[in-house]
Amino acid sequence: MILKKTAFLGFLLALSLGPAPIRPALADGTSPKLGDFSPFDPPLPTPNEDFQDALGAPLTLQKFKGQVVVLNFWASWCGPCVAEMPTLDTLQADLGEAGLAVVAISLDRDGVKKAAPFFRRTGVKNLTLYTDRMSDLFQELKGSALPTTYILDRDGKVVSVYIGATNWASDAVKAELKKYLDAKPAG
């Protein structure tokens, strides 16, 4: 009983402190802001951890080098994730031909069993189903809340993070992403 109370108090303390900072702190020494694009300066290297495709085959973000990646972490039980998923689907349809890849990774513990019906139920047509049941990639990036979305440039560097839900199909978000789409790869 004491252990349960201690764990619960720890949980409440963690909630009151807010999300853990994402490595490293931003260029100005602050942590990323909820509901805003927060750039990394310098950009972070390409994460190495595997995630899985719909058939369970492992892959890494190296597969997407040359594209601007909108790396979104979500779960079917996360209300804000559910709300933003149609806008991520629209973003892929609108900017996929311009070199953008929306890589939406489900963190549901049941993997494809939970994520595939969610995609069907919400009418997702333009996104590929990816899962990370053990949250390895999310942990490598020091993710702390859902939804969290990282932007990777064409070289695979993590250049920005957005914590929370947004309308990914909005003109303001597309303008932000267009800066990376218009930039030439360094390599």
C-alpha positions in Angstrom: 0.0 0.0 0.0 2.8 2.4 0.9 4.5 1.6 -2.5 1.3 2.5 -4.4 1.0 5.8 -2.5 4.6 6.6 -3.2 4.2 5.8 -6.9 1.1 7.9 -7.1 2.8 10.9 -5.3 5.7 10.5 -7.7 3.3 10.6 -10.6 1.6 13.8 -9.3 5.0 15.4 -8.8 6.0 14.6 -12.4 2.8 16.1 -13.7 3.4 19.3 -11.7 6.9 19.7 -13.0 5.7 19.4 -16.6 7.4 17.5 -19.4 11.0 16.5 -19.1 13.4 18.6 -21.3 14.3 17.1 -24.6 18.0 16.8 -25.3 19.7 19.1 -25.6 18.2 22.4 -24.5 17.4 24.7 -27.4 20.0 27.2 -28.5 18.7 29.8 -26.1 19.0 27.4 -23.2 15.3 26.8 -22.8 13.2 23.6 -23.2 10.8 23.2 -26.2 7.5 25.0 -25.8 4.2 23.3 -25.8 2.2 24.2 -29.0 5.0 25.9 -30.9 7.9 24.9 -33.3 11.1 24.8 -31.3 14.2 24.6 -33.4 17.4 22.8 -32.4 20.5 24.8 -33.0 22.7 22.9 -33.9 20.4 20.2 -35.3 20.5 16.8 -33.6 21.9 13.8 -35.5 19.7 11.3 -37.2 18.3 8.9 -34.5 19.4 5.3 -34.9 16.7 3.2 -33.1 14.5 0.9 -35.2 10.7 1.1 -35.5 8.5 -1.3 -37.5 6.4 -1.2 -40.6 2.9 -2.7 -40.8 4.3 -6.1 -41.3 6.7 -5.9 -38.3 9.8 -5.4 -40.4 12.4 -3.1 -38.7 13.5 0.1 -40.4 15.2 3.3 -39.5 14.9 7.0 -40.4 17.9 6.5 -42.8 15.3 5.2 -45.2 13.8 8.7 -45.5 17.1 10.6 -46.2 16.6 13.1 -48.9 13.1 13.9 -47.8 11.8 16.4 -45.1 10.3 14.1 -42.4 7.5 15.0 -40.1 8.1 12.4 -37.5 4.9 12.2 -35.4 4.5 10.0 -32.3 0.9 9.1 -31.4 -1.3 6.6 -29.7 -4.9 5.6 -30.3 -5.8 6.4 -26.7 -4.4 9.9 -26.9 -7.3 12.4 -27.6 -5.1 15.2 -29.1 -3.4 12.5 -31.3 -6.8 11.4 -32.6 -7.8 15.0 -33.4 -4.7 15.8 -35.4 -4.4 12.6 -37.4 -6.6 13.7 -40.3 -4.5 16.8 -40.7 -1.3 14.7 -40.9 -3.0 12.6 -43.5 -3.9 15.8 -45.5 -0.4 17.2 -45.1 1.1 14.0 -46.7 -1.4 14.3 -49.5 -0.6 18.0 -50.0 3.2 18.0 -49.7 4.3 14.4 -50.4 5.1 15.2 -54.0 7.3 18.1 -52.9 9.5 15.7 -50.9 7.8 15.6 -47.5 7.2 12.3 -45.7 4.9 12.1 -42.7 6.1 9.3 -40.6 3.4 8.8 -38.0 4.5 6.1 -35.5 2.0 4.5 -33.2 3.3 3.9 -29.6 0.3 1.6 -28.8 1.6 -1.5 -27.0 -0.6 -3.7 -29.2 1.2 -2.3 -32.3 -0.6 -3.0 -35.6 -3.5 -4.7 -33.8 -4.5 -1.4 -32.3 -3.1 1.0 -34.9 -4.5 -0.5 -38.1 -8.2 -0.4 -37.0 -7.6 3.2 -35.9 -6.3 4.2 -39.3 -9.4 2.5 -40.9 -11.8 4.1 -38.5 -10.4 7.6 -38.9 -10.2 7.4 -42.7 -6.4 7.7 -43.1 -5.6 7.1 -46.7 -2.2 8.8 -47.3 -0.1 7.6 -44.4 1.9 4.4 -44.0 1.4 2.5 -40.8 4.4 2.4 -38.5 4.7 1.2 -34.9 7.2 1.4 -32.1 5.6 -0.8 -29.4 8.6 -0.5 -27.0 9.0 3.3 -27.7 12.7 2.9 -28.4 12.9 5.7 -31.0 10.7 8.0 -28.9 13.0 7.3 -25.9 16.1 8.0 -28.0 14.7 11.4 -28.8 13.8 12.0 -25.1 10.1 12.3 -25.9 8.0 13.1 -22.9 4.4 13.8 -24.1 2.0 12.7 -26.9 1.6 13.9 -29.5 5.2 15.0 -30.2 6.4 15.7 -33.7 10.0 16.2 -34.8 11.0 17.7 -38.1 14.0 16.2 -39.9 15.7 18.0 -42.8 16.7 16.3 -46.0 20.0 15.3 -44.5 18.2 13.5 -41.7 19.1 15.9 -39.0 16.5 16.7 -36.3 15.9 20.5 -36.8 12.7 21.2 -34.8 10.2 19.7 -32.4 6.5 20.5 -31.9 4.9 19.2 -28.6 1.1 18.9 -28.6 -1.5 18.7 -31.3 -1.9 21.2 -34.2 -3.6 21.5 -37.5 -0.8 20.1 -39.8 -2.8 21.1 -42.9 -2.9 24.8 -42.0 -1.1 27.4 -44.1 1.0 28.5 -41.2 2.4 25.0 -40.6 2.9 24.4 -44.3 4.9 27.7 -44.5 7.1 26.5 -41.7 7.7 23.2 -43.4 8.3 24.8 -46.8 11.5 26.4 -45.4 12.9 22.9 -45.1 11.5 21.7 -48.3 13.1 24.6 -50.2 16.5 24.1 -48.6 19.1 22.0 -50.5 20.6 19.0 -48.7 24.1 19.6 -47.3 25.5 16.3 -48.6 
